[in-house]
Amino acid sequence: MHLIQDQKMTVFVKKHILKIAGIIVGGIVGFAYYHFVGCASGTCPITSSPYISTIYGALMGYLLFDMIKKKEHETN
C-alpha cells in the first residue's frame, strides 16, 4: 500500500517540480525583500509583515515558474 502511495507522490512531484520550485524560491525572495527592504512605518500592506511578504513572494514565484513549460516529446 505504501509503495503505491510513494509512486503516486513521485509522479506528482516530477510533474509539478517547476511549480514547487517557484513557490520555494518565491517565498525565500519574498521574505528576503521583507528583511532587507521592508517597510519601517508599517503602512505598506505587503512588506509590513513577514508572513504576507513571504506568501506574496511564493505566489509570484509560482506564477513566474508556471509560465515555463517543459517540452513534451512528440510521438508519431
Secondary structure, 3 states (H helix, E strand, C coil): CHHHHHHHHHHHHHHCHHHHHHHHHHHHHHHHHHHHCCCCCCCCCCCCCHHHHHHHHHHHHHHHHHCCCCCCCCCC
